[in-house]
Amino acid sequence: MKTEQGFLSELNLDLAHPPTSPYKMQKVLDRSGESVLDIGCRDGAYVAFCRALGKRAVGLDLAPFPLPGSNLPLVHADAQALPFADHSFDTVLMFDLLEHVPDEELALREAARVGQRNILLSLPKPDDPQIFNPWNGLTYRHYVDPEHQRYYTPDRIRSLAERLGYNVTSLEHWCPIYPADVYIGAGTPRLLCRLVDRIMWTLARDRMCLLRNLFIEINLRG
């Protein structure tokens, strides 16, 4: 697994505050167009990444957190009422956002309105406080966020896209959950955590239950 700095080094990019997910950076690199809107951008890490790739990129957040001394174009606005004209961007990013907004259909409709090529989303699968694997006797603790208003299955996001007249063209399960008994304790060495992660991943019968997120591409071209 590449680190974010290792990923950026391969691209000869030097960012003071890079995104923390090489997986999502690779998706942006492979699937985004020349202009990008990052909805729910927070500190603008993916905006800076896109601009370093030579793309025109803008970030939007209801409560933005601009980087000190940065000149990134970050807009303060609601994802459910985007202040942009139709088809303003090739690609719209919605990473870890849709599960937080009150009206998921309105937010996705707005993203589709301002986009013209695709929407890239990262969404949480349904949480389960305890996932038990009877084959190896290991117990896993899923990531639980009390701010999530909903969770997503492949059928749910496909149905939502189809109601708006679009199709999901790519869907992957990703982002491993962590072993409960190791990560609950404070001060556990990081190397030991990674070792236990690898052992549990190797022993698990059903690895799908150990991946807590979905990554989706919605095609806007029809």
N, C-alpha and C positions, 0 to 999 in steps of 0.2 A: 504494500500500500504506500503510495507516494504521499509525502507531506506537502503542505501548500507551498513551502519554499522550494522543495524539490521540483514541483510542477512548474513554478514560475521560472526557475533556473533553466529548465529545458526550453522555455519560450524566450529566454533572455529578457525577462521582465523583472523590474525591481520596484516593488510597491511597498510603501511604508506600512500600510494597513491592508494586507491582502485578505481576500475571502478565506474562510477556514475550511472549505470543502473542495478538495481537488476533483471529486466526482462531479459536482455542479459546475465547476469551472470548465471541465472537459465538455460537458453538455452545452454550455454557452459557446465554447470554441467551435464545436461541431455543428450546432443547430441554429445559431442566431444569425440574423441578417446584418446589414451594415448600419442600421439604426435600432436602438434598443431603449425601451422604457422599463425601468425596474420599479414595480409597484410594491411598496413595503420595504423600501431600500435601507431603512435605519441609517447606519453611518456611511452608506454609499460605497461599500467595498466592491460590489459588483459593477457599480457605475465606473469606478476607477479602473477596474480590471478591463471592462469593455473599451474604455477610452485608451488604455494602454495598447489594446489590440488594433487601434485605429478606427474604432466605431464611433458614431455619434450616439452618445448615451446620456439619458436624463434619469434622475431618481425621484421618486415620489413617496411621501410618507405622511401619515396623519400627524405624527409627532417626530419629525426628523431629528437626527443626531449628527450634525455635520462634524467632520474631522477638523481639529484645530489647525488653522492656517490653510485649509484646503479651499480651492475655488471650484469645487464640483457643482454642477447644476442640480441642486436638490430643491424640489417643489413641495410646499406644505399644502396638502389637499387630501380629500376623501377618495378612496378607491372606488366608491360607488357613484362618484360624480367627477370624472376626470376632466381637467381643464385643457384639453387638447382637441384639435380638429380630427375628423374621421381620417383613418388610415395615415396617421402621423408617423408611425414607426413600423419597421419591418417585424420586429419581435417584441413581445411583452413578457417580462419575467414576473412571476408571482410565486416567490419562494416563501413557504411557511406563512402564508397570508390568508388564503381563502377560508381556512378553519376559524379565523378570528372575526371576520366581518359579519354584521347582522344579516345581510341579504346576499347569499353566495351567488344567486343567479344574476342579480343586478350587477355585482362586481365583475363577474365573468363576462356579462354582456358589454359592459363598459370597456373591458380589456379588448374584447373582439372588435369593438367599434373603432378604437384608435390604432389597432394593429392591422397589418395587411398580409403577413406571411404566416406567423404562428404564435402560440402562447406556450411558454414553458412553465410548468408548475411542479412544486414539491409539496406533497400533502401527507398528513399523518394517517396511518391505518388505525383501526379501532384499538384503543388501549385495553390491556388486560393486566391488572395489578400482579397476578401470579400466573405465569405460563409454565405448566409442569410437563416434563417429558418422562413418561413412565418407563421408557426403554433404558435410559441411563440414570434416572433418579435425580436429574439436575433441575433446579428451579431458577427461572429467570424473572427479573422484574422489568416490566415495560416502562418506557418513559411516559410519565403522566403530567399533563399541563392543565391546570385548572382554568386557564383562560381559553381553552379550545371550546368552541360552541358546537362543533360537530367533528366527525371523523369520516374517512373515505375508504370505500372499497372500489375495486376496479369497475364494478357494475354501476356504482353511484356516480362516479365522475364521467363514465361513458354516457349514462342517461342524461346527465346535466348538459354535456356538450351537445348531444343530439337534440335536446329540446331547443337549443339555440341555433340549430341548423349546421353544426360542425361535427367533425369526427376526430376521435382520439387516434392518432397515427402511431404512437409509441407509448408503451407503459412498462415500467420496470419497478420491481421491488428492490429497495436499497436501504442502507443505513442500519447496521447491526445494533441491537439492544445489548445491554450490559448485564453481567451476572450480579444478582442482588447481594449475596452475602459478602462479596469482595468490595463492591463500591460503596456500600452503606458505611463501612468503617472509615473513619477519618485517618489520613496519613498513610494509606496503603501505597507502597511503591508503584510507580507507573509501569515499570517493566514487568512486575508481577501481574498487574492487571491485564496487560497485553498478553502475557503468557496464558493466563486463565481464559481470556477471550478465545485465543487460538485453540486451546484444548476443548472448550465447550463447543465451539464451531465444528471441530473435527468429529466430536462424538454425537452431535445432534442428529437425530433421525430426520426431522423435518426442519430444514434450514429456513423455509419460508416464514415460519412463525418467529424467527429471530431477526427479521428485517422489518423495521417499524415504519418506514415511509414508502410512498409511491412517488415516482417521477414520471410526469406525463407531458407529451407534446400534443397540442391541439392544432390541427391544420386549419388555417383561415382562408385558404385559396379556393376552396370548394372542389 
